Amino acid sequence: MFSFELLKKDQHSAARLGRIITPHGEIETPIFMPVGTQATVKAMTGEELEGLGAQIILGNAYHLYLRPGMELISQFGGLHKFMHWERPILTDSGGYQVFSLGKFCKISEEGVSFQSHVDGGTRHFISPEEAIRIQQTLNADIVMILDECLPYPATEDYALASLERTTRWAQRCRMVHDGKRGMFGIVQGGTYLHLRRESARQLIDLDFEGYALGGLSVGESKEITHEIMSIVTPILPENKPRYAMGLGTPLDLIKGVAAGVDMFDCVMPTRHARNGMLFTGFGHIVIKNAAYTRDLSPIDEECNCYTCRNYSRAYLRHLNLAGEILSARLNTIHNLHFYLDLMRQIRHSIAYNCFRDLQNKYLTRRTD
Amino acid sequence: MFSFELLKKDQHSAARLGRIITPHGEIETPIFMPVGTQATVKAMTGEELEGLGAQIILGNAYHLYLRPGMELISQFGGLHKFMHWERPILTDSGGYQVFSLGKFCKISEEGVSFQSHVDGGTRHFISPEEAIRIQQTLNADIVMILDECLPYPATEDYALASLERTTRWAQRCRMVHDGKRGMFGIVQGGTYLHLRRESARQLIDLDFEGYALGGLSVGESKEITHEIMSIVTPILPENKPRYAMGLGTPLDLIKGVAAGVDMFDCVMPTRHARNGMLFTGFGHIVIKNAAYTRDLSPIDEECNCYTCRNYSRAYLRHLNLAGEILSARLNTIHNLHFYLDLMRQIRHSIAYNCFRDLQNKYLTRRTD
């Protein structure tokens, strides 16, 4: 039901080309996964995502468990039919969201209890086993273990205790694995490299279908993020997909791929789009800036997306200032195209032995 | 550049089948025009509107004059290129908007002055000639004269004085007509039928390319709206298109067509969509109602729109409660499909001599 094939390794970096096979189809790696928190990638239909080349999207167990709830989604046989997306879905366990969104969150050996951020009151308890059952009800193609997403900064003692609990939770998650999908372990350990190594070692013993780097981009510097990524990724099994959770900027993606990461997700392209921040080959632009008032050119002359083929910066600026829904739509199409096209270029460059050139182009030209 | 052909008259009512030819293509009448106030039909792309069968959309000179302004749109050679819509556009002169949105609006023989509702401060003056020049800059296929939209209720004296000023303004508009598009007169006169007749008579003398009924649905009862429509429409020249401005509900459209109206526009389908009110063959439904929590059926089993083919009421309710942009999109697609499909059915029924049956079906079955 789930497998990974390593197709090629880059000569000059740890970058790799691969293929993941899931119950809902294949995924070429390295890949970026658009985020569909509430059973929708904000502002987009499934057909549009397919048109942009999205191969897999991310759903959030935490959000969907609270609203609309598992009873409804199980009536549809899972998230795919509910939201009209028949390609692969990876679901986050809710570990990160419980800590960032839940109120009065309490963690114990048994699991996490928290108050809903949706109705502001109801109290919930989720065990590692329950986190997996929720994701199985969602019928995700890839499920994530329940982990404690360590805040930054954290003491070494706490980081150690936390990663060891995450390992014990990972064992419990593994016990309820139904074998109908992939289950990924999540490496924690904060900014302590020896603890990251220890976490990886413990999780590798549990033989997951894939491994994720968690607790990145939670406040630490970019240098630390990249250092952890480049040191921990190579420790992970070569024959399993590797996933850097919540990353990142275009440069993060390039650096992650160079470190051997296969999968990424981030709200950045979609959230920035709604705020009018648009990615281009020469850095990002803020569309509401007065400089674009009379600018008849597209966002990026070299971009081939629907938005750039049909609309000017001046029109997009107008839509943004007028608060129009079409603004969020056209900007999201452009930014997701940028991310998904970047990943296509990356795959292509690894295949044709020129990933180093692409890397150099980005390292020298880009500012974000 | 602009012409109207009357193709067929219904045997049992004043309904008619026609064709309007404009610089940007033909329009089959009777037709409903989706409203694109700020250079976008809210939540929709031009391609989606075409897919739904929209033949012409409405733009608002008042809004576009204030933002983004005429200088920018003239750089694009008009509204079509600016907003990426190459089919016909009718623009409203701003008469209605000045009175409903403008602050400290003052009317004189010369024209209207008002403060912008966008920046809340700048003062503007628009003469009848300027209102036409703005619409010519927008390169609209059909432009509307500047009129005073009479509030309800109004005294007979004021209604008379107002309609006579509107006629004088209509003469001035006619003087700056460039012949490259259609220009429509707007019949006023409030709820006084003899004044409506007088207004129509005066405007007919000016030989416009089409005639509109203005000042409807401004607070008067439905009975009065329908009475004015059914009495005034037949007075208007048979060989010119007739347009009921700002109407209305599906029932208003049926009654309007029966009275001989060819064109309609209304924010109702798009605005209701964003508020989660959805039209069906059995009345409207409010999608956030708890009754739809576990409802796996589409909005309307008999509807063939993209939304009904792919999404359930339960999912649409979820999107609505979660405040997702996709909610506005899917609901707008459905409601616009409902309106545009109703007009297709109307045209079809007139062509096949069964408009009376359609009319009866609506009069007996519908509640809105």
Interface residues (C-beta under 8 A of the other chain):
Chain A: Q38 A39 T40 K42 A43 M44 T45 R67 P68 E71 L72 Q75 F76 F82 M83 H84 T293 R294 L296 N310 Y311 S312 A314 Y315 R317 H318 L319 L321 A322 E324 I325 L326 A328 R329
Chain B: Q38 A39 T40 K42 A43 M44 T45 R67 P68 E71 L72 Q75 F76 F82 M83 H84 T293 R294 L296 N310 Y311 S312 A314 Y315 R317 H318 L319 L321 A322 E324 I325 L326 A328 R329
